[in-house]
Amino acid sequence: MFIVSLTYKVPLERIEPHVEGHMAWLHDAYAQGLLTASGRKVPRTGGVLLSHAERPALEACLAADPFKVHDLADYDIAECAITLTAPGFEALKG
């Protein structure tokens, strides 16, 4: 399992024009089976992605994100081995 933390490098005014493209990219990544979950950080300073993909495939996917293409966000990838979950979240286990 990989946890990807996106942190915006620019003000939200520069992020907003790329949100539609980012959402299309997310939908495509889900369709390819590369993402497990995603969402905004609160407060809105970036986002978080969960992935069971192989790291090279995940990195290639991230490189195509409009936020990355336009140098709007930094990406931190942390690998973890989920061993315990609440009922209903067993699919998160590696």
Backbone as CSV, one residue per row, in Angstrom:
resi,resn,N_x,N_y,N_z,CA_x,CA_y,CA_z,C_x,C_y,C_z
1,MET,0.860,-1.178,0.000,0.000,0.000,0.000,0.895,1.226,0.000
2,PHE,0.533,2.189,-0.795,1.224,3.466,-0.817,0.256,4.566,-0.396
3,ILE,0.752,5.464,0.418,0.022,6.666,0.792,0.754,7.820,0.137
4,VAL,0.056,8.531,-0.730,0.648,9.659,-1.438,0.044,10.932,-0.866
5,SER,0.917,11.810,-0.390,0.478,13.101,0.139,0.849,14.184,-0.867
6,LEU,-0.159,14.867,-1.401,0.065,16.003,-2.294,-0.020,17.268,-1.466
7,THR,0.933,18.153,-1.649,0.924,19.446,-0.967,1.044,20.537,-2.014
8,TYR,0.049,21.415,-2.054,0.083,22.499,-3.027,1.283,23.404,-2.796
9,LYS,1.913,23.811,-3.885,3.072,24.709,-3.839,2.690,26.143,-4.195
10,VAL,1.465,26.311,-4.642,0.995,27.609,-5.133,-0.356,27.923,-4.496
11,PRO,-0.796,29.183,-4.555,-2.110,29.541,-4.000,-3.247,28.817,-4.731
12,LEU,-4.375,28.648,-4.037,-5.532,27.960,-4.612,-6.000,28.592,-5.922
13,GLU,-5.785,29.882,-6.085,-6.195,30.544,-7.331,-5.478,29.923,-8.537
14,ARG,-4.277,29.408,-8.341,-3.534,28.758,-9.431,-3.907,27.289,-9.554
15,ILE,-4.453,26.708,-8.491,-4.888,25.312,-8.508,-6.217,25.174,-9.251
16,GLU,-7.149,26.067,-8.965,-8.525,25.960,-9.473,-8.638,25.699,-10.975
17,PRO,-7.870,26.381,-11.836,-8.023,26.113,-13.276,-7.667,24.681,-13.692
18,HIS,-6.992,23.946,-12.826,-6.540,22.592,-13.159,-7.328,21.499,-12.439
19,VAL,-8.315,21.879,-11.629,-9.077,20.887,-10.860,-9.851,19.949,-11.789
20,GLU,-10.467,20.464,-12.832,-11.235,19.618,-13.747,-10.325,18.559,-14.388
21,GLY,-9.150,18.969,-14.839,-8.203,18.019,-15.425,-7.705,17.012,-14.406
22,HIS,-7.481,17.473,-13.173,-7.048,16.588,-12.096,-8.131,15.548,-11.805
23,MET,-9.389,15.966,-11.784,-10.487,15.031,-11.531,-10.591,13.996,-12.658
24,ALA,-10.409,14.420,-13.896,-10.421,13.481,-15.017,-9.264,12.493,-14.877
25,TRP,-8.108,12.994,-14.462,-6.945,12.138,-14.236,-7.248,11.122,-13.136
26,LEU,-7.873,11.561,-12.034,-8.243,10.648,-10.952,-9.169,9.540,-11.459
27,HIS,-10.200,9.905,-12.208,-11.151,8.913,-12.718,-10.443,7.898,-13.609
28,ASP,-9.500,8.365,-14.418,-8.741,7.472,-15.281,-7.866,6.533,-14.447
29,ALA,-7.225,7.071,-13.400,-6.374,6.248,-12.532,-7.197,5.177,-11.819
30,TYR,-8.411,5.513,-11.390,-9.298,4.511,-10.784,-9.683,3.451,-11.821
31,ALA,-10.008,3.886,-13.037,-10.403,2.950,-14.092,-9.274,1.968,-14.411
32,GLN,-8.034,2.425,-14.268,-6.872,1.569,-14.524,-6.532,0.690,-13.317
33,GLY,-7.233,0.875,-12.208,-6.977,0.091,-11.010,-5.758,0.554,-10.228
34,LEU,-5.329,1.794,-10.437,-4.122,2.305,-9.789,-4.387,2.977,-8.442
35,LEU,-5.624,3.406,-8.198,-5.953,4.082,-6.944,-7.014,3.304,-6.180
36,THR,-6.898,3.362,-4.852,-7.840,2.699,-3.959,-8.771,3.711,-3.309
37,ALA,-8.244,4.900,-2.990,-9.034,5.963,-2.356,-8.303,7.287,-2.560
38,SER,-9.050,8.375,-2.438,-8.445,9.706,-2.567,-9.343,10.742,-1.917
39,GLY,-8.760,11.892,-1.607,-9.547,12.982,-1.038,-8.698,14.195,-0.740
40,ARG,-9.383,15.301,-0.440,-8.721,16.564,-0.110,-8.217,16.559,1.320
41,LYS,-7.150,17.283,1.552,-6.725,17.551,2.926,-7.624,18.638,3.496
42,VAL,-7.795,18.626,4.792,-8.574,19.653,5.490,-7.673,20.253,6.557
43,PRO,-7.331,21.536,6.427,-7.759,22.498,5.413,-7.198,22.134,4.042
44,ARG,-7.715,22.785,3.010,-7.409,22.443,1.622,-6.002,22.906,1.234
45,THR,-5.034,22.085,1.602,-3.629,22.368,1.275,-3.052,21.327,0.322
46,GLY,-3.900,20.414,-0.140,-3.461,19.349,-1.031,-4.425,18.191,-0.951
47,GLY,-3.895,16.980,-1.121,-4.742,15.802,-1.095,-3.971,14.577,-0.667
48,VAL,-4.706,13.464,-0.549,-4.127,12.185,-0.156,-4.674,11.115,-1.103
49,LEU,-3.784,10.242,-1.566,-4.153,9.125,-2.422,-3.696,7.834,-1.767
50,LEU,-4.496,6.797,-1.880,-4.096,5.454,-1.457,-4.017,4.589,-2.703
51,SER,-2.974,3.751,-2.772,-2.775,2.930,-3.960,-2.192,1.573,-3.603
52,HIS,-2.679,0.545,-4.290,-2.107,-0.796,-4.203,-1.287,-1.106,-5.455
53,ALA,-1.076,-0.134,-6.321,-0.335,-0.353,-7.564,1.133,-0.660,-7.269
54,GLU,1.813,-1.212,-8.242,3.263,-1.342,-8.146,3.856,0.063,-8.211
55,ARG,4.936,0.287,-7.468,5.489,1.642,-7.377,5.814,2.266,-8.740
56,PRO,6.455,1.547,-9.676,6.731,2.188,-10.974,5.465,2.643,-11.697
57,ALA,4.403,1.830,-11.624,3.143,2.211,-12.260,2.534,3.419,-11.568
58,LEU,2.611,3.449,-10.243,2.090,4.591,-9.483,2.859,5.855,-9.839
59,GLU,4.191,5.776,-9.873,5.000,6.951,-10.199,4.718,7.459,-11.607
60,ALA,4.533,6.549,-12.558,4.192,6.958,-13.922,2.831,7.643,-13.951
61,CYS,1.892,7.106,-13.180,0.562,7.706,-13.094,0.641,9.113,-12.506
62,LEU,1.361,9.258,-11.404,1.486,10.566,-10.755,2.113,11.594,-11.679
63,ALA,3.046,11.168,-12.509,3.717,12.090,-13.428,2.751,12.706,-14.432
64,ALA,1.617,12.042,-14.666,0.625,12.541,-15.617,-0.439,13.428,-14.976
65,ASP,-0.446,13.535,-13.651,-1.430,14.384,-12.958,-1.203,15.838,-13.374
66,PRO,-2.252,16.537,-13.801,-2.085,17.941,-14.173,-1.429,18.799,-13.079
67,PHE,-1.665,18.457,-11.806,-1.011,19.218,-10.734,0.497,19.019,-10.790
68,LYS,0.956,17.844,-11.216,2.384,17.570,-11.355,2.917,18.179,-12.653
69,VAL,2.182,17.985,-13.737,2.591,18.493,-15.048,2.831,19.992,-15.000
70,HIS,1.977,20.706,-14.267,2.072,22.169,-14.187,2.838,22.640,-12.943
71,ASP,3.508,21.696,-12.250,4.354,21.996,-11.090,3.598,22.765,-10.005
72,LEU,2.388,22.282,-9.692,1.532,22.939,-8.701,1.587,22.289,-7.328
73,ALA,2.080,21.042,-7.263,2.066,20.302,-6.003,3.325,19.452,-5.867
74,ASP,3.719,19.231,-4.620,4.774,18.276,-4.297,4.093,16.966,-3.921
75,TYR,4.759,15.852,-4.194,4.218,14.524,-3.936,5.167,13.767,-3.020
76,ASP,4.644,13.276,-1.907,5.420,12.447,-0.993,4.781,11.059,-0.994
77,ILE,5.569,10.035,-1.340,5.062,8.667,-1.407,5.622,7.882,-0.228
78,ALA,4.726,7.334,0.588,5.124,6.496,1.722,4.536,5.108,1.518
79,GLU,5.378,4.093,1.627,4.897,2.717,1.523,4.601,2.198,2.924
80,CYS,3.514,1.452,3.059,3.181,0.865,4.353,2.538,-0.496,4.143
81,ALA,2.586,-1.308,5.166,1.948,-2.631,5.143,0.805,-2.609,6.150
82,ILE,-0.404,-2.478,5.659,-1.583,-2.439,6.518,-1.819,-3.853,7.063
83,THR,-1.859,-3.990,8.384,-2.046,-5.311,8.988,-3.364,-5.449,9.742
84,LEU,-3.901,-4.356,10.239,-5.178,-4.369,10.953,-6.101,-3.320,10.347
85,THR,-7.392,-3.648,10.303,-8.374,-2.686,9.806,-9.663,-2.832,10.596
86,ALA,-10.479,-1.804,10.546,-11.833,-1.889,11.077,-12.660,-2.756,10.127
87,PRO,-13.742,-3.339,10.611,-14.604,-4.136,9.735,-15.033,-3.324,8.510
88,GLY,-14.972,-3.956,7.371,-15.352,-3.299,6.121,-14.184,-2.703,5.362
89,PHE,-13.017,-2.624,5.991,-11.849,-2.031,5.350,-10.752,-3.060,5.075
90,GLU,-11.096,-4.325,5.067,-10.117,-5.390,4.873,-9.379,-5.273,3.540
91,ALA,-9.993,-4.676,2.551,-9.349,-4.531,1.238,-8.098,-3.654,1.301
92,LEU,-7.923,-2.883,2.372,-6.737,-2.050,2.519,-5.503,-2.859,2.883
93,LYS,-5.706,-4.064,3.378,-4.562,-4.892,3.780,-3.762,-5.307,2.561
94,GLY,-2.436,-5.330,2.750,-1.541,-5.704,1.653,-1.264,-7.135,1.716
